[in-house]
Amino acid sequence: MKTPVAVALIIMGALIMVTPAISDYLFQLNVVTLLIKTGAANVNLDGKMSDLYRIGCWAVGLGMVGVAVMCSLFEGQTSARQETVASLEG
Protein backbone atom coordinates (compact mmCIF):
# COMPACT_ATOMS: atom_id res chain seq x y z
CA MET A 1 0.00 0.00 0.00
CA LYS A 2 1.33 3.41 -0.89
CA THR A 3 2.29 5.70 1.97
CA PRO A 4 -0.26 8.48 1.24
CA VAL A 5 -3.09 5.93 1.20
CA ALA A 6 -1.94 4.38 4.48
CA VAL A 7 -1.65 7.80 6.12
CA ALA A 8 -5.11 8.79 4.88
CA LEU A 9 -6.61 5.54 6.23
CA ILE A 10 -4.98 6.05 9.62
CA ILE A 11 -6.09 9.69 9.89
CA MET A 12 -9.66 9.02 8.77
CA GLY A 13 -9.91 5.93 10.97
CA ALA A 14 -8.75 7.94 13.97
CA LEU A 15 -11.27 10.68 13.21
CA ILE A 16 -14.09 8.15 12.96
CA MET A 17 -13.01 6.61 16.28
CA VAL A 18 -13.02 10.06 17.96
CA THR A 19 -16.49 10.96 16.61
CA PRO A 20 -18.43 9.53 19.63
CA ALA A 21 -16.28 11.49 22.11
CA ILE A 22 -16.74 14.73 20.16
CA SER A 23 -20.47 14.06 19.91
CA ASP A 24 -20.75 13.55 23.69
CA TYR A 25 -18.81 16.75 24.34
CA LEU A 26 -21.02 18.80 22.02
CA PHE A 27 -24.18 17.26 23.51
CA GLN A 28 -23.08 18.19 27.04
CA LEU A 29 -22.09 21.66 25.87
CA ASN A 30 -25.58 22.17 24.41
CA VAL A 31 -27.23 20.98 27.64
CA VAL A 32 -25.14 23.33 29.79
CA THR A 33 -25.71 26.26 27.44
CA LEU A 34 -29.45 25.67 27.43
CA LEU A 35 -29.55 25.39 31.22
CA ILE A 36 -27.64 28.64 31.62
CA LYS A 37 -29.69 30.57 29.06
CA THR A 38 -33.13 29.44 30.23
CA GLY A 39 -32.42 29.04 33.94
CA ALA A 40 -34.40 25.79 33.94
CA ALA A 41 -33.80 23.05 36.49
CA ASN A 42 -33.67 20.26 33.89
CA VAL A 43 -33.44 19.92 30.13
CA ASN A 44 -34.46 17.14 27.76
CA LEU A 45 -32.62 17.09 24.41
CA ASP A 46 -33.07 14.47 21.73
CA GLY A 47 -30.30 13.42 19.41
CA LYS A 48 -27.78 11.66 21.62
CA MET A 49 -25.71 9.10 19.71
CA SER A 50 -26.97 5.54 20.11
CA ASP A 51 -24.76 2.79 21.51
CA LEU A 52 -24.95 0.78 18.28
CA TYR A 53 -23.74 3.75 16.24
CA ARG A 54 -20.98 4.37 18.80
CA ILE A 55 -19.77 0.75 18.52
CA GLY A 56 -19.97 0.99 14.74
CA CYS A 57 -17.74 4.06 14.71
CA TRP A 58 -15.17 2.31 16.87
CA ALA A 59 -15.25 -0.86 14.73
CA VAL A 60 -14.97 0.95 11.38
CA GLY A 61 -12.21 3.27 12.62
CA LEU A 62 -10.25 0.41 14.14
CA GLY A 63 -10.68 -1.61 10.95
CA MET A 64 -9.35 1.24 8.81
CA VAL A 65 -6.31 1.74 11.01
CA GLY A 66 -5.71 -2.02 11.18
CA VAL A 67 -5.88 -2.44 7.40
CA ALA A 68 -3.42 0.42 6.87
CA VAL A 69 -0.96 -0.97 9.40
CA MET A 70 -1.19 -4.57 8.19
CA CYS A 71 -0.85 -3.62 4.51
CA SER A 72 2.12 -1.40 5.30
CA LEU A 73 3.83 -4.23 7.19
CA PHE A 74 3.26 -6.80 4.48
CA GLU A 75 4.34 -4.44 1.71
CA GLY A 76 7.64 -3.84 3.48
CA GLN A 77 8.34 -7.57 3.57
CA THR A 78 7.45 -7.99 -0.10
CA SER A 79 9.73 -5.13 -1.14
CA ALA A 80 12.63 -6.59 0.85
CA ARG A 81 12.13 -9.97 -0.84
CA GLN A 82 12.01 -8.38 -4.27
CA GLU A 83 15.23 -6.46 -3.62
CA THR A 84 16.96 -9.63 -2.40
CA VAL A 85 15.88 -11.60 -5.48
CA ALA A 86 16.93 -8.76 -7.77
CA SER A 87 20.37 -8.54 -6.18
CA LEU A 88 20.87 -12.32 -6.50
CA GLU A 89 19.84 -12.33 -10.15
CA GLY A 90 21.88 -9.30 -11.13
Protein Blocks (a to p, Z undefined) as FASTA:
>chain_A
ZZklmmmmmmmmmmmmmmmmmmmmmmmmmmmmmmmmnopabdcdehiacfklmmmmmmmm
mmmmmmmmmmmmmmmmmmmmmmmmmmmmZZ
